[in-house]
Amino acid sequence: MHPIAPHSALLGEFMGTFILILLGNGVNASVNLRKTYAEGSGWMVVVTGWAIAVLCGVLTAQAFGSPGAHLNPAITFSNAVMTGDFSQLAVFWPAQVLGAMAGATLTWLFFYPHWAVTPDQGAKLGIFCTGPAIPHLPANLLGEVTGTFVLVLVAGAIFSHGVSATGPSAGLGPWLVASLVWGIGLSLGSTTGYAINPARDFGPRLMHFLLPIAGKGGSNWDYAWVPIVGDLTGAALAGLLLRWAHFQG
């Protein structure tokens, strides 16, 4: 018997997060590394690439056995807050972080010759993980709390009974979530890089630290707690609100 079933929530979360980060970090690399055809193409390309990365990651996770397709410890945590069942955290969180690490590693290999010709250490770090446009910890923390709160709240609304009973079919759910992430990136993402996902930030940041990336600088661990604490806080607040709304009828 295989230790990991070919269709399981564990594998689905790993594969979905792997695809999410490969495509998301990939668009970051395409825009920021020297001598790519997309060099300097800008924020619109970045946020669109990440939105499509979410869509592809969700579909992959569902195909491999995770129908909820969280891909994000904050989503898993918000579900736990809503239901009172925290048992999934021990399964989903490691799978999500490992998937993010794998996606970041393949991104490094895919763009291998471009790292050496890119002198900007900050740009290289920004391909892997987020950082503030202006370092201001209270504002940066509020940015991550707010972005994740909106992610969880609107995602909950998309799949709520009120919307599903009168709105688009369930099959459009992944497309609507991708549009939500696109909107967050456009409206709220430009101050911190909108991690809105602790695994998306921590896993690639760890790989930036571990991998022999040509000409890299530090991994900015002083900031690394912000997209963890901020995102889980925003998720908990949205989860509590969704729980209250559900119990109110």
Sequence and secondary structure as in RCSB ss.txt:
>XXXX:A:sequence
MHPIAPHSALLGEFMGTFILILLGNGVNASVNLRKTYAEGSGWMVVVTGWAIAVLCGVLTAQAFGSPGAHLNPAI
TFSNAVMTGDFSQLAVFWPAQVLGAMAGATLTWLFFYPHWAVTPDQGAKLGIFCTGPAIPHLPANLLGEVTGTFV
LVLVAGAIFSHGVSATGPSAGLGPWLVASLVWGIGLSLGSTTGYAINPARDFGPRLMHFLLPIAGKGGSNWDYAW
VPIVGDLTGAALAGLLLRWAHFQG
>XXXX:A:secstr
  SS SS HHHHHHHHHHHHHHHHHHHHHHHHSTT TTTT  HHHHHHHHHHHHHHHHHHHHHTT TT   SHHH
HHHHHHHHS  TTHHHHHHHHHHHHHHHHHHHHHHTHHHHHT   HHHHHHHHS   SS  HHHHHHHHHHHHHH
HHHHHHHHTSHHHHHHSS GGGHHHHHHHHHHHHHHHH TTT     HHHHHHHHHHHHHS  TT     TTTTT
HHHHHHHHHHHHHHHHHHHHHHT 
